[in-house]
Amino acid sequence: MSKKEDNLKDKDKDRKEQETQEISVEEQLKEEITKEKDKFLRLFAEFENYKKRTSKERIELFKTANEDLMAALLPILDDFDRGLAEIKKVKEKELLKGMELINNKLFNLLLQKGLSPIQVKKGDVFDVELHEAITQLPAPSEDLKGKIIDVIEQGYKLGDKVIRYPKVIVGQ
């Protein structure tokens, strides 16, 4: 072999090594780019989940922000109901109209803010999940056993959350 052939072989060999190195550097760069893209996508997804979670928590907070105030106003509603019942017994129409007007304004305002009464009637089946039993009395008839005989205190919900369970008397 001549020197020219050896030089050509060496150059050819060097060129192949250089190409191999360039390919491996290129592959390394592609790998790094892929890793960084993956990191970015994961971080972006995590941030989106964070935004959704905080906005959901904020909405829930706004829905129940008035819960303490509503719970404090419930005894006043009860007092109005008791007062109206007594005024009806006395049959003072003027006083009754004034009290009903104030009661309706307060009740409608609370309804607008998300308060809703839990509907309970005498004769409904007692449910531990929905009612609070104050006492049990002997049922006046067989069909009232295990059912609600009387409603002592009205229950209320704020949105979907129960803020006061209805207090009832159950037939035994």
Residue pairs with C-beta under 8 A, 6 or more apart in sequence:
63 114
63 158
63 159
64 158
64 159
64 161
66 113
66 114
66 158
67 158
67 161
67 163
70 110
70 113
70 114
70 115
70 156
70 158
70 163
71 163
71 164
73 106
73 110
74 156
74 163
74 164
76 106
77 103
77 106
77 107
77 110
77 154
78 153
78 154
80 99
80 102
80 103
80 106
81 103
81 154
83 99
84 96
84 99
84 100
84 103
87 95
87 96
87 99
88 96
114 158
114 159
115 156
115 157
115 158
116 156
116 157
116 158
117 154
117 155
117 156
117 157
118 130
118 154
118 155
118 156
118 157
118 162
118 165
118 166
120 130
120 131
120 148
120 151
120 154
120 155
120 166
120 168
121 148
121 151
122 148
122 149
122 150
122 151
123 144
123 147
123 148
124 147
124 148
125 146
125 147
125 148
126 133
126 146
126 147
126 148
126 168
126 170
130 155
130 165
130 166
131 148
131 155
131 165
131 166
131 167
131 168
132 155
132 165
132 166
132 167
132 168
133 167
133 168
133 169
133 170
134 152
134 167
134 168
134 169
135 169
135 170
136 169
136 170
136 171
136 172
137 149
137 169
137 170
137 171
137 172
138 171
138 172
139 145
139 147
139 149
139 171
139 172
140 149
140 171
144 171
145 171
145 172
146 170
146 171
147 170
147 171
148 168
148 169
148 170
148 171
149 168
149 169
149 170
149 171
150 168
150 169
151 166
151 167
151 168
151 169
152 167
152 168
152 169
153 164
153 166
153 167
154 166
155 162
155 164
155 165
155 166
155 167
156 162
156 163
156 164
157 163
